[in-house]
Amino acid sequence: MPNDLSPTARAIRTLEILRARPGTTAGELAVRLGVTERAARRYVGILREAGIPVESARGPHGGYRLGRGTRLPPVHFTQAEALGLVMAVLGRQSAGTDADDLVGTALDKVVRALPESVGQQAAMLREHASAAPDPYSTRPDPAVTGDLVDAVAARRRIAVTYRSEAGDEWEEEVDPWSLVVRHGRWYLLCHSHRVDAIRTYRVDRVRTVRPTGRGFDPPGGLDPVTVLEENLGLGWEFPTRVRFDAALAEVAPWIRPPMGRAEPLGEDRCVLVGSTRNPDMYAQEWLARVPFAFRVEGGAELRAAVASLGARFTAAAGPS
């Protein structure tokens, strides 16, 4: 759930959640909204102030539910909101018109349902604007994603079948902490009981999700985005260690989280420790962009990749 939604939008989202999942607790509601429990209760209060009957019950089977006969109010868009919706969808992925494109067909339905006075510009934008496909974005299975969302909200351990990029497949039990969307890719941030460690799994590579009947408590004060980025550069096949002849404050803006973790080595040097599955990419696309002198101190594969890249550049600059 994006963190830049307005209070009104979150209150409407709260209403949708309670309609779909009667008995949702404040904690579960907070997870679904991406806010604290205190804030979740505040959105329930906003609904009650608007005259929508929201009932609450204590105990193990308690939670919030809508009063009997409650109907969701119709959704009204302003022209700016309608344009913003189309722009957001096109900006995040290439929404096509083929039958398998769920986002594109859903967007078309929304635009057609808008009043002409509001939806005319949105319809023209949908018709005449095009989005180039992002080669790095992925589109997970909506059914699998829905199962993961339910497990995160209910704090229930699950068994997932996962297929790696190399084609290896295995099943393991995980505690699903959060779903994070980063640069067009969906990740499951979880605690893996197979390796007893934090893992970040691509949702599009999750094949099946099966409940285990066991619950879990997520870490207190969890910041899913920060934890995800800290772990993206760990656990890969080839270890890396790179020393930079510059202060950490100067180097840090050039370090992407998947490259590893940067630490100071005195006032004018720092070291980057991580791992990678692709040493050539690490050298060509990441290290080559850092404008400071560096030396590969660890990782024979990365050292070889840097040497190969340097030889290519040296040959390119030499006499013909």
PAVO-593575 format. One record per residue: residue in three letters; x, y, z of N, C-alpha, C in turn. Coordinates in pm, whole numbers, plus 50000, padded with zeros to 5 digits. Example, Ala and Ser with C-alpha at 12.3 -4.5 7.8 and 13.67 -1.06 7.14 Angstrom:
REM PAVO-593575
("ala",(51319,49431,50780),(51230,49550,50780),(51320,49670,50780))
("ser",(51285,49775,50708),(51367,49894,50714),(51290,50003,50787))
//
This chain:
REM PAVO-593575
("met",(50085,49881,50000),(50000,50000,50000),(50088,50125,50000))
("pro",(50075,50215,49899),(50157,50334,49896),(50138,50418,50020))
("asn",(50245,50487,50060),(50241,50566,50182),(50196,50709,50158))
("asp",(50163,50747,50032),(50128,50886,50004),(49978,50904,49982))
("leu",(49894,50810,50026),(49750,50824,50012),(49698,50926,50110))
("ser",(49591,50995,50071),(49529,51092,50159),(49447,51020,50266))
("pro",(49416,51090,50379),(49331,51029,50482),(49197,50982,50427))
("thr",(49139,51058,50334),(49011,51017,50275),(49027,50887,50197))
("ala",(49135,50878,50119),(49158,50756,50041),(49180,50636,50132))
("arg",(49250,50656,50242),(49272,50545,50335),(49142,50505,50404))
("ala",(49056,50603,50434),(48928,50570,50496),(48842,50488,50400))
("ile",(48844,50524,50271),(48769,50447,50172),(48827,50307,50160))
("arg",(48960,50298,50163),(49024,50166,50158),(48987,50085,50281))
("thr",(48978,50148,50396),(48936,50080,50519),(48795,50022,50501))
("leu",(48708,50101,50443),(48571,50055,50418),(48570,49932,50327))
("glu",(48654,49934,50222),(48660,49821,50130),(48711,49695,50200))
("ile",(48811,49712,50285),(48868,49597,50356),(48765,49535,50449))
("leu",(48694,49619,50524),(48596,49568,50619),(48479,49501,50548))
("arg",(48447,49551,50430),(48339,49489,50354),(48382,49350,50304))
("ala",(48508,49338,50260),(48556,49212,50205),(48595,49112,50314))
("arg",(48640,49163,50429),(48690,49074,50535),(48631,49114,50670))
("pro",(48504,49080,50695),(48445,49111,50827),(48526,49044,50938))
("gly",(48542,49116,51048),(48619,49062,51160),(48765,49099,51155))
("thr",(48803,49188,51063),(48942,49231,51055),(48982,49305,51181))
("thr",(49095,49267,51241),(49142,49332,51363),(49215,49461,51328))
("ala",(49242,49542,51431),(49314,49667,51409),(49454,49640,51356))
("gly",(49517,49532,51407),(49650,49498,51359),(49651,49457,51213))
("glu",(49553,49374,51173),(49543,49332,51034),(49511,49450,50943))
("leu",(49423,49537,50992),(49388,49655,50915),(49510,49745,50895))
("ala",(49593,49757,50998),(49713,49838,50990),(49809,49784,50884))
("val",(49822,49650,50878),(49910,49588,50779),(49859,49616,50639))
("arg",(49729,49600,50618),(49672,49620,50484),(49683,49765,50439))
("leu",(49675,49857,50534),(49682,49999,50500),(49825,50051,50498))
("gly",(49918,49976,50559),(50056,50023,50569),(50075,50134,50669))
("val",(49998,50128,50781),(50006,50232,50884),(50015,50164,51020))
("thr",(50022,50245,51126),(50023,50191,51262),(49881,50153,51303))
("glu",(49871,50074,51411),(49738,50036,51460),(49660,50158,51506))
("arg",(49730,50253,51566),(49663,50375,51611),(49601,50450,51493))
("ala",(49676,50458,51382),(49623,50525,51264),(49506,50447,51205))
("ala",(49514,50313,51207),(49405,50231,51155),(49276,50258,51233))
("arg",(49289,50269,51365),(49170,50299,51446),(49114,50437,51412))
("arg",(49206,50529,51377),(49160,50664,51342),(49077,50662,51214))
("tyr",(49115,50578,51116),(49037,50569,50993),(48902,50504,51018))
("val",(48896,50410,51112),(48766,50354,51151),(48680,50465,51210))
("gly",(48743,50551,51291),(48669,50663,51349),(48616,50758,51244))
("ile",(48694,50780,51137),(48649,50867,51029),(48524,50810,50964))
("leu",(48520,50678,50946),(48401,50615,50887),(48280,50633,50978))
("arg",(48301,50615,51109),(48189,50631,51202),(48138,50774,51203))
("glu",(48232,50871,51195),(48190,51011,51192),(48111,51043,51066))
("ala",(48138,50967,50958),(48064,50988,50833),(47930,50916,50832))
("gly",(47895,50852,50944),(47765,50786,50955),(47764,50642,50909))
("ile",(47879,50584,50885),(47886,50443,50843),(47900,50357,50968))
("pro",(47807,50266,50994),(47812,50186,51116),(47923,50082,51111))
("val",(48026,50101,51192),(48134,50004,51203),(48128,49946,51344))
("glu",(48099,49817,51353),(48088,49750,51482),(48222,49687,51519))
("ser",(48249,49677,51650),(48372,49615,51696),(48340,49516,51807))
("ala",(48420,49410,51813),(48401,49307,51916),(48537,49267,51970))
("arg",(48545,49241,52100),(48669,49199,52164),(48679,49047,52164))
("gly",(48797,48997,52201),(48816,48854,52213),(48888,48795,52094))
("pro",(48918,48665,52101),(48995,48599,51994),(48925,48599,51860))
("his",(48793,48609,51858),(48720,48610,51732),(48661,48749,51705))
("gly",(48717,48849,51769),(48666,48984,51753),(48727,49055,51634))
("gly",(48702,49185,51627),(48751,49266,51517),(48644,49362,51472))
("tyr",(48670,49432,51363),(48575,49528,51308),(48492,49463,51198))
("arg",(48366,49503,51191),(48280,49461,51081),(48177,49571,51058))
("leu",(48128,49577,50935),(48027,49677,50901),(47891,49633,50953))
("gly",(47809,49731,50992),(47674,49701,51037),(47591,49645,50923))
("arg",(47488,49572,50955),(47403,49509,50854),(47337,49614,50765))
("gly",(47335,49584,50636),(47271,49675,50541),(47360,49787,50492))
("thr",(47488,49789,50535),(47578,49895,50491),(47610,49879,50343))
("arg",(47601,49986,50270),(47634,49984,50128),(47749,50079,50102))
("leu",(47841,50036,50015),(47951,50125,49977),(47897,50239,49892))
("pro",(47939,50362,49921),(47896,50474,49837),(47961,50465,49700))
("pro",(47897,50521,49596),(47959,50520,49463),(48089,50599,49464))
("val",(48184,50557,49380),(48313,50625,49372),(48303,50737,49270))
("his",(48342,50857,49310),(48338,50973,49221),(48480,51021,49197))
("phe",(48515,51044,49069),(48646,51095,49033),(48631,51238,48984))
("thr",(48729,51322,49019),(48742,51450,48951),(48819,51426,48822))
("gln",(48819,51524,48732),(48892,51509,48607),(49041,51488,48634))
("ala",(49095,51562,48730),(49238,51547,48762),(49268,51409,48817))
("glu",(49177,51355,48900),(49198,51222,48956),(49193,51116,48847))
("ala",(49100,51132,48752),(49089,51036,48643),(49214,51036,48556))
("leu",(49263,51156,48523),(49387,51165,48446),(49504,51107,48524))
("gly",(49507,51137,48654),(49616,51085,48738),(49615,50934,48743))
("leu",(49496,50873,48745),(49487,50727,48748),(49543,50666,48620))
("val",(49504,50720,48505),(49554,50668,48377),(49705,50687,48369))
("met",(49754,50806,48407),(49897,50833,48401),(49975,50740,48494))
("ala",(49920,50712,48613),(49990,50625,48708),(50003,50483,48653))
("val",(49895,50434,48592),(49899,50298,48537),(49997,50291,48420))
("leu",(49987,50386,48326),(50076,50384,48211),(50220,50409,48252))
("gly",(50241,50486,48357),(50376,50517,48403),(50445,50402,48472))
("arg",(50368,50307,48523),(50426,50197,48599),(50439,50069,48519))
("gln",(50360,50057,48411),(50372,49938,48328),(50305,49963,48195))
("ser",(50338,49882,48098),(50277,49895,47966),(50143,49824,47966))
("ala",(50035,49900,47984),(49900,49842,47987),(49848,49829,47845))
("gly",(49849,49709,47795),(49809,49685,47657),(49661,49659,47643))
("thr",(49624,49599,47532),(49483,49573,47505),(49457,49426,47482))
("asp",(49556,49338,47500),(49532,49196,47479),(49449,49140,47592))
("ala",(49389,49023,47567),(49294,48965,47662),(49358,48926,47793))
("asp",(49490,48900,47792),(49557,48856,47914),(49604,48972,48001))
("asp",(49588,49096,47953),(49635,49212,48028),(49525,49257,48124))
("leu",(49530,49207,48248),(49426,49240,48345),(49424,49388,48379))
("val",(49542,49450,48391),(49548,49592,48426),(49489,49677,48314))
("gly",(49525,49645,48191),(49473,49723,48078),(49323,49713,48066))
("thr",(49268,49593,48077),(49122,49577,48066),(49050,49643,48183))
("ala",(49108,49634,48303),(49047,49700,48418),(49047,49851,48402))
("leu",(49158,49905,48351),(49166,50049,48328),(49063,50093,48226))
("asp",(49046,50015,48120),(48946,50050,48019),(48805,50053,48079))
("lys",(48774,49958,48167),(48642,49955,48230),(48620,50078,48317))
("val",(48724,50119,48392),(48711,50238,48476),(48687,50361,48391))
("val",(48765,50375,48283),(48752,50494,48198),(48614,50499,48134))
("arg",(48562,50384,48087),(48430,50381,48023),(48318,50413,48122))
("ala",(48340,50381,48250),(48236,50403,48351),(48230,50548,48398))
("leu",(48330,50628,48363),(48331,50767,48409),(48230,50850,48332))
("pro",(48169,50949,48399),(48083,51042,48326),(48162,51112,48216))
("glu",(48096,51143,48105),(48166,51202,47991),(48237,51331,48029))
("ser",(48176,51411,48116),(48237,51539,48153),(48368,51520,48228))
("val",(48382,51406,48295),(48502,51378,48371),(48599,51290,48294))
("gly",(48546,51193,48221),(48630,51091,48160),(48677,51118,48020))
("gln",(48635,51231,47958),(48671,51253,47818),(48822,51263,47799))
("gln",(48887,51345,47881),(49033,51358,47868),(49104,51228,47905))
("ala",(49054,51158,48007),(49115,51031,48045),(49105,50930,47931))
("ala",(48990,50928,47861),(48973,50835,47749),(49068,50870,47635))
("met",(49084,51000,47608),(49176,51040,47501),(49319,51006,47538))
("leu",(49355,51027,47664),(49489,50992,47709),(49513,50843,47697))
("arg",(49412,50764,47736),(49424,50618,47726),(49442,50574,47581))
("glu",(49375,50645,47489),(49379,50606,47348),(49508,50648,47279))
("his",(49557,50767,47313),(49666,50824,47235),(49803,50817,47303))
("ala",(49810,50783,47431),(49939,50771,47498),(49983,50625,47499))
("ser",(50110,50603,47480),(50165,50467,47479),(50277,50458,47582))
("ala",(50296,50338,47634),(50401,50314,47732),(50492,50203,47681))
("ala",(50620,50234,47673),(50716,50131,47632),(50729,50028,47743))
("pro",(50735,49900,47709),(50747,49797,47813),(50877,49811,47891))
("asp",(50869,49794,48021),(50986,49797,48108),(51045,49656,48113))
("pro",(51168,49638,48062),(51225,49502,48058),(51253,49445,48195))
("tyr",(51255,49531,48298),(51288,49483,48432),(51166,49459,48519))
("ser",(51049,49509,48478),(50930,49491,48559),(50875,49350,48540))
("thr",(50800,49305,48638),(50740,49172,48632),(50593,49183,48672))
("arg",(50515,49085,48631),(50373,49084,48665),(50340,48950,48731))
("pro",(50336,48947,48864),(50308,48820,48933),(50166,48773,48907))
("asp",(50143,48646,48936),(50010,48587,48927),(49920,48654,49032))
("pro",(49807,48716,48991),(49720,48783,49089),(49670,48688,49197))
("ala",(49643,48561,49163),(49593,48467,49263),(49699,48438,49368))
("val",(49823,48417,49325),(49933,48394,49419),(49954,48519,49505))
("thr",(49951,48635,49442),(49970,48760,49517),(49861,48778,49621))
("gly",(49737,48745,49584),(49627,48755,49679),(49645,48663,49799))
("asp",(49693,48540,49773),(49718,48446,49884),(49828,48501,49977))
("leu",(49930,48563,49918),(50038,48619,49999),(49989,48737,50083))
("val",(49905,48821,50023),(49849,48936,50096),(49767,48887,50215))
("asp",(49684,48784,50194),(49603,48730,50304),(49692,48678,50416))
("ala",(49802,48610,50380),(49891,48555,50482),(49963,48665,50559))
("val",(50005,48770,50488),(50070,48883,50555),(49974,48950,50653))
("ala",(49851,48975,50606),(49753,49044,50690),(49714,48960,50811))
("ala",(49702,48829,50793),(49659,48741,50903),(49776,48694,50988))
("arg",(49900,48726,50947),(50020,48682,51019),(50020,48531,51034))
("arg",(50006,48464,50920),(50002,48319,50917),(50120,48264,50837))
("arg",(50190,48167,50895),(50301,48103,50826),(50247,48023,50707))
("ile",(50322,48022,50599),(50279,47953,50478),(50393,47867,50425))
("ala",(50356,47771,50342),(50454,47692,50267),(50446,47738,50122))
("val",(50559,47780,50066),(50562,47828,49929),(50650,47737,49844))
("thr",(50611,47719,49720),(50696,47654,49622),(50760,47764,49539))
("tyr",(50894,47764,49534),(50967,47874,49470),(51057,47819,49361))
("arg",(51065,47891,49251),(51154,47853,49142),(51255,47964,49120))
("ser",(51383,47931,49131),(51489,48030,49115),(51508,48064,48968))
("glu",(51590,48167,48942),(51617,48206,48804),(51684,48093,48727))
("ala",(51763,48011,48797),(51833,47900,48732),(51742,47782,48705))
("gly",(51616,47787,48753),(51523,47679,48729),(51512,47579,48843))
("asp",(51590,47598,48950),(51579,47510,49066),(51449,47540,49139))
("glu",(51382,47436,49189),(51253,47453,49255),(51254,47380,49389))
("trp",(51197,47446,49491),(51189,47384,49623),(51068,47438,49698))
("glu",(51032,47370,49804),(50924,47415,49892),(50981,47441,50029))
("glu",(50936,47548,50093),(50982,47581,50227),(50873,47659,50300))
("glu",(50884,47660,50433),(50791,47737,50515),(50852,47873,50545))
("val",(50770,47977,50533),(50816,48113,50557),(50713,48188,50640))
("asp",(50762,48288,50714),(50676,48385,50780),(50670,48508,50691))
("pro",(50560,48532,50622),(50553,48645,50528),(50534,48778,50601))
("trp",(50638,48860,50600),(50632,48987,50673),(50565,49097,50592))
("ser",(50598,49106,50464),(50544,49216,50385),(50566,49190,50237))
("leu",(50487,49258,50154),(50510,49263,50010),(50564,49402,49976))
("val",(50669,49406,49897),(50733,49534,49862),(50745,49541,49710))
("val",(50701,49653,49653),(50718,49677,49510),(50836,49770,49492))
("arg",(50936,49725,49417),(51059,49803,49399),(51099,49798,49252))
("his",(51099,49918,49189),(51141,49932,49050),(51067,49833,48958))
("gly",(50936,49822,48978),(50854,49739,48892),(50854,49591,48926))
("arg",(50924,49552,49031),(50927,49412,49071),(50864,49395,49208))
("trp",(50789,49286,49224),(50723,49255,49349),(50808,49154,49427))
("tyr",(50833,49187,49554),(50913,49100,49640),(50833,49059,49763))
("leu",(50856,48936,49808),(50806,48888,49936),(50919,48896,50036))
("leu",(50904,48981,50136),(51002,48990,50245),(50955,48895,50355))
("cys",(51040,48801,50391),(50995,48696,50483),(51112,48641,50564))
("his",(51076,48561,50665),(51175,48482,50739),(51163,48339,50691))
("ser",(51272,48287,50636),(51274,48152,50585),(51313,48055,50695))
("his",(51227,47955,50720),(51260,47854,50820),(51354,47747,50762))
("arg",(51369,47745,50633),(51461,47650,50570),(51605,47686,50601))
("val",(51636,47815,50599),(51774,47860,50624),(51783,47944,50751))
("asp",(51667,47964,50820),(51662,48044,50942),(51726,48181,50920))
("ala",(51676,48252,50819),(51731,48384,50785),(51626,48464,50708))
("ile",(51649,48595,50698),(51562,48681,50619),(51586,48652,50471))
("arg",(51481,48645,50395),(51491,48623,50252),(51399,48719,50177))
("thr",(51441,48758,50058),(51360,48841,49969),(51336,48761,49842))
("tyr",(51212,48716,49823),(51178,48631,49710),(51095,48709,49608))
("arg",(51124,48690,49481),(51045,48750,49375),(50908,48684,49372))
("val",(50802,48764,49379),(50667,48709,49383),(50633,48637,49253))
("asp",(50687,48684,49140),(50656,48619,49012),(50720,48481,49002))
("arg",(50809,48446,49095),(50870,48313,49094),(50810,48221,49200))
("val",(50712,48272,49273),(50640,48187,49369),(50536,48109,49292))
("arg",(50544,47978,49294),(50454,47895,49215),(50325,47863,49289))
("thr",(50335,47825,49417),(50217,47791,49496),(50231,47846,49637))
("val",(50117,47865,49702),(50112,47911,49841),(50016,47818,49916))
("arg",(50064,47763,50027),(49981,47670,50104),(49983,47708,50252))
("pro",(49866,47722,50317),(49864,47757,50459),(49916,47642,50544))
("thr",(49976,47677,50659),(50028,47575,50751),(49947,47566,50879))
("gly",(49863,47666,50905),(49786,47665,51029),(49860,47723,51148))
("arg",(49982,47774,51125),(50060,47833,51234),(50074,47983,51212))
("gly",(50080,48058,51320),(50095,48201,51311),(50237,48246,51340))
("phe",(50259,48376,51337),(50390,48433,51369),(50371,48578,51409))
("asp",(50471,48633,51474),(50474,48775,51510),(50587,48842,51433))
("pro",(50556,48941,51350),(50662,49009,51274),(50750,49092,51367))
("pro",(50871,49126,51324),(50959,49208,51408),(50896,49342,51440))
("gly",(50918,49389,51562),(50865,49519,51600),(50933,49631,51524))
("gly",(50857,49733,51485),(50912,49848,51413),(50968,49814,51277))
("leu",(50913,49713,51212),(50964,49669,51083),(50945,49777,50976))
("asp",(51053,49810,50906),(51048,49898,50789),(51075,49810,50666))
("pro",(50971,49761,50600),(50990,49661,50494),(51082,49706,50382))
("val",(51071,49831,50338),(51152,49877,50226),(51300,49878,50264))
("thr",(51331,49930,50382),(51470,49935,50426),(51528,49795,50443))
("val",(51454,49706,50507),(51503,49570,50528),(51522,49498,50394))
("leu",(51429,49519,50301),(51442,49456,50170),(51570,49501,50101))
("glu",(51594,49632,50099),(51711,49683,50027),(51841,49641,50094))
("glu",(51840,49628,50227),(51960,49582,50296),(51993,49438,50262))
("asn",(51891,49359,50226),(51912,49217,50203),(51922,49179,50055))
("leu",(51894,49274,49965),(51901,49241,49823),(52042,49205,49780))
("gly",(52144,49261,49848),(52282,49235,49808),(52346,49122,49885))
("leu",(52269,49046,49962),(52325,48938,50043),(52273,48802,49998))
("gly",(52353,48699,50021),(52307,48563,49996),(52323,48512,49855))
("trp",(52391,48589,49766),(52410,48542,49629),(52534,48453,49618))
("glu",(52553,48395,49502),(52655,48291,49484),(52798,48342,49500))
("phe",(52827,48462,49446),(52965,48510,49442),(52985,48625,49542))
("pro",(53071,48610,49642),(53096,48717,49739),(53174,48832,49676))
("thr",(53153,48952,49729),(53222,49071,49678),(53272,49156,49795))
("arg",(53389,49216,49776),(53444,49311,49874),(53526,49413,49795))
("val",(53483,49539,49800),(53546,49645,49721),(53583,49760,49814))
("arg",(53710,49802,49807),(53757,49916,49888),(53764,50040,49800))
("phe",(53708,50150,49849),(53711,50278,49777),(53804,50375,49848))
("asp",(53881,50448,49769),(53972,50549,49826),(53900,50683,49835))
("ala",(53791,50683,49909),(53712,50804,49933),(53626,50780,50056))
("ala",(53584,50889,50118),(53504,50878,50239),(53367,50819,50208))
("leu",(53308,50754,50308),(53180,50690,50289),(53073,50790,50244))
("ala",(53078,50911,50299),(52977,51011,50263),(52981,51045,50114))
("glu",(53099,51038,50053),(53112,51067,49910),(53068,50948,49824))
("val",(53098,50827,49870),(53071,50708,49791),(52925,50665,49802))
("ala",(52865,50684,49920),(52731,50631,49948),(52627,50666,49842))
("pro",(52623,50791,49788),(52519,50821,49688),(52530,50737,49561))
("trp",(52644,50675,49536),(52665,50597,49416),(52640,50448,49437))
("ile",(52612,50409,49560),(52595,50268,49593),(52448,50230,49592))
("arg",(52411,50138,49505),(52275,50087,49504),(52264,49977,49608))
("pro",(52150,49966,49676),(52136,49865,49783),(52173,49723,49742))
("pro",(52140,49676,49619),(52178,49538,49586),(52328,49516,49576))
("met",(52408,49624,49573),(52553,49608,49565),(52611,49559,49698))
("gly",(52541,49577,49807),(52590,49534,49937),(52583,49644,50039))
("arg",(52658,49629,50143),(52656,49724,50255),(52790,49797,50263))
("ala",(52787,49930,50261),(52908,50011,50267),(52938,50049,50412))
("glu",(53066,50039,50451),(53109,50072,50586),(53235,50157,50580))
("pro",(53254,50249,50675),(53373,50335,50672),(53499,50259,50711))
("leu",(53611,50301,50651),(53744,50253,50689),(53829,50376,50719))
("gly",(53805,50437,50832),(53871,50563,50862),(53796,50679,50800))
("glu",(53865,50793,50788),(53800,50915,50742),(53795,50926,50590))
("asp",(53891,50865,50519),(53900,50887,50375),(53890,50759,50293))
("arg",(53843,50650,50354),(53825,50526,50280),(53700,50455,50330))
("cys",(53647,50365,50249),(53533,50285,50290),(53538,50152,50214))
("val",(53458,50056,50259),(53455,49924,50198),(53311,49884,50172))
("leu",(53289,49816,50060),(53157,49768,50022),(53159,49616,50022))
("val",(53076,49555,50107),(53073,49409,50121),(52936,49359,50078))
("gly",(52934,49262,49989),(52807,49207,49943),(52827,49077,49868))
("ser",(52739,49053,49772),(52748,48933,49689),(52668,48957,49562))
("thr",(52688,48873,49464),(52619,48890,49337),(52603,48755,49267))
("arg",(52505,48747,49182),(52490,48627,49099),(52549,48650,48961))
("asn",(52587,48777,48930),(52638,48811,48798),(52756,48907,48811))
("pro",(52879,48857,48826),(52996,48944,48842),(53017,49041,48726))
("asp",(52990,48996,48602),(53008,49084,48486),(52917,49206,48495))
("met",(52789,49182,48530),(52697,49294,48545),(52739,49385,48659))
("tyr",(52785,49327,48769),(52828,49405,48885),(52941,49499,48845))
("ala",(53035,49449,48764),(53150,49530,48723),(53110,49634,48619))
("gln",(53033,49594,48518),(53005,49681,48403),(52899,49787,48434))
("glu",(52793,49748,48505),(52681,49840,48525),(52686,49914,48657))
("trp",(52753,49859,48757),(52753,49921,48889),(52887,49985,48924))
("leu",(52994,49904,48929),(53123,49959,48970),(53176,50061,48871))
("ala",(53155,50039,48742),(53209,50129,48641),(53151,50270,48652))
("arg",(53036,50284,48716),(52972,50415,48729),(53020,50494,48850))
("val",(53088,50429,48943),(53132,50497,49065),(53257,50579,49032))
("pro",(53255,50712,49052),(53366,50797,49008),(53478,50810,49111))
("phe",(53516,50701,49174),(53624,50702,49273),(53713,50581,49249))
("ala",(53839,50597,49285),(53932,50485,49273),(53890,50373,49368))
("phe",(53900,50249,49320),(53861,50137,49404),(53950,50017,49373))
("arg",(53945,49920,49463),(54020,49796,49444),(53934,49680,49493))
("val",(53924,49575,49412),(53849,49457,49450),(53937,49374,49544))
("glu",(53899,49370,49670),(53978,49297,49771),(53927,49155,49793))
("gly",(53806,49127,49753),(53751,48994,49775),(53656,48956,49664))
("gly",(53659,48828,49627),(53573,48778,49521),(53651,48759,49393))
("ala",(53703,48637,49371),(53784,48610,49252),(53704,48634,49124))
("glu",(53575,48603,49126),(53493,48619,49006),(53476,48767,48971))
("leu",(53454,48850,49073),(53440,48993,49047),(53573,49052,49003))
("arg",(53683,49008,49062),(53815,49057,49023),(53842,49025,48875))
("ala",(53804,48904,48833),(53824,48867,48693),(53736,48950,48600))
("ala",(53613,48977,48644),(53523,49058,48561),(53574,49200,48546))
("val",(53627,49259,48654),(53683,49394,48648),(53806,49397,48558))
("ala",(53891,49294,48569),(54011,49288,48486),(53974,49278,48338))
("ser",(53873,49197,48308),(53829,49183,48169),(53774,49314,48115))
("leu",(53695,49383,48197),(53640,49512,48155),(53750,49614,48133))
("gly",(53848,49616,48224),(53960,49709,48208),(54040,49681,48083))
("ala",(54060,49555,48050),(54134,49521,47929),(54060,49566,47805))
("arg",(53929,49550,47806),(53849,49595,47691),(53860,49744,47670))
("phe",(53852,49822,47779),(53859,49966,47770),(53999,50011,47728))
("thr",(54102,49945,47780),(54239,49979,47744),(54262,49955,47595))
("ala",(54211,49841,47546),(54225,49813,47403),(54149,49912,47318))
("ala",(54033,49955,47365),(53952,50051,47289),(54018,50186,47279))
("ala",(54097,50224,47379),(54162,50355,47380),(54299,50353,47314))
("gly",(54351,50235,47280),(54484,50225,47223),(54486,50258,47075))
("pro",(54606,50254,47014),(54617,50283,46870),(54547,50177,46788))
("ser",(54488,50219,46675),(54418,50125,46588),(54517,50037,46516))
//
